[in-house]
Amino acid sequence: MVILLLACTASSPSATDTCPLPDTADSGTGADTADTGIDPAEVAADGDGVTPNEGDCDDTHPNVYPGAPDYCDGLDADCDGEPIPDGSCFAVGDASVQWSWWIRSGDFEPLYCVVGEVSGDGTNDIVAQAKTGSLVLVETTPLRERAPVSDWGETGWSSGYPAWVLPNLAPPAEMTGDGVDDVIVTTDSQLDSTGGVFLFPGRTTDFPTDAPRFDEGAQAWWLDGDGLEMDSARDGSVGDVTGDGLADVLVRTVDRTHDHLTLVPGDPEVTGEHGFAELPSIWTDEDDTDAISLSVVGDLDGDGCADLRFDTGTPDVDSYLLFMSGADWVDGGHLRDEAVTLTVGEPADGEGVNGPWQDRAGGDLDQDGLDDALVSRTEDSGGRCATILSGGLPSGDLGAWTFASVCGDADASPESWTGDLDEDGVSEIASITGFLIPSAPLAAGGTFDIADLRTPRVDPKQGLRDITDLDGDGRPEWIFTDSYDHGETYILAGFDIPWEDDTKW
């Protein structure tokens, strides 16, 4: 085996002066100022214009100085004391290899997790649910204080145990007006039991510990009331539909004749048990019962209320969506009378309808002051398009509202808006298979091929749950829960994405 060593020798005093810069004392120029009386700490020897006294932590490297772009190469380029590990930026690969923090499943085996500021400390926390549906945990430990490898079961979080139903975590949201996100758990009906909605208050000092049932630990809960039962809370969505500054929860309930969309409103004083029948609801056509799904999107029409979107199944000719203004929510109305219809187009042969995936608030790509809707649709070729609709409540034909599209294979299917990661004033898009689609090339409108957009990506097997700042340093972490691998959770530390140099990914 041959080992090549590159070193600076120290066989004589003069050799010290030539490491790493030549001795230029005789000429009166250069970095060796031993003969001139100039303090080396006052000289930017590497030519980057920043001296050691001004904070340059490596005056032999011109790309290292306070405020420099910090790439994932193990070099502390911005001199913040936190070099980004080599290879930790996103290239095609496995998140379980590139992780910065790894939370092992242990006996807990979380199926998935959501993120919100539930502890009142000013930074986001992780809320996880066990694979068995039996446990909910709230993470309150500052991320930077965690060991690189830890176990869900060794964190000392508080917990609540449901006794009879399978829970589903909704995104944490502020429902009670105290400035801290609340934990929202919706449950499906099982056997003779009905589903429900459970509100656990933020600030985890009040979160239940070893509660045998959700309704013994929740601040408020909604169950069956006067014949209106929870059918499936998996279609539940969260947002400020009423415009009062508090999040509301939209869920599906049923009676003997109709499928209902029922609104659980945010309320600073709500406690105890309530029935669904006392809440505002809209009923839908019976034919839509098995197919309808819903989401709360952004404020598309600019009235201060989050708007609603409904996917209504597979018609014979066209696929279509229904949109409704949050301000038009009524008690006892009929969805068809309150919503506008967007025709997406004919179903693609053999590929199903041109229906969307998940849609969330957060993007204004055309910069008109209104949130834009994000829709994924199937093409006749079997590919997918992530389509961004111009702001406003869309009705009529999809083409009349399409502002920009990113098309390709299944990788183009959008999961959600992610927030403005490149600080250009527009949110980015995360695809369902692990691509981050930058907004900058889309902002002018038009159609793009995802193969032509250089984007960070990880192995799509790793379930991307959120891209958000967990440690308060302004750089978002990437959170993955791999339900294929016993619920292992991987967190990649936030870093400055070098948008202008995609070779650094």
Order of alpha helices (4+ residues) and beta strands (2+ residues): alpha-alpha-beta-beta-beta-beta-beta-beta-beta-beta-beta-beta-beta-beta-beta-beta-beta-beta-beta-beta-beta-alpha-beta-beta-beta-beta-beta-beta-beta-beta-beta-beta-beta-beta
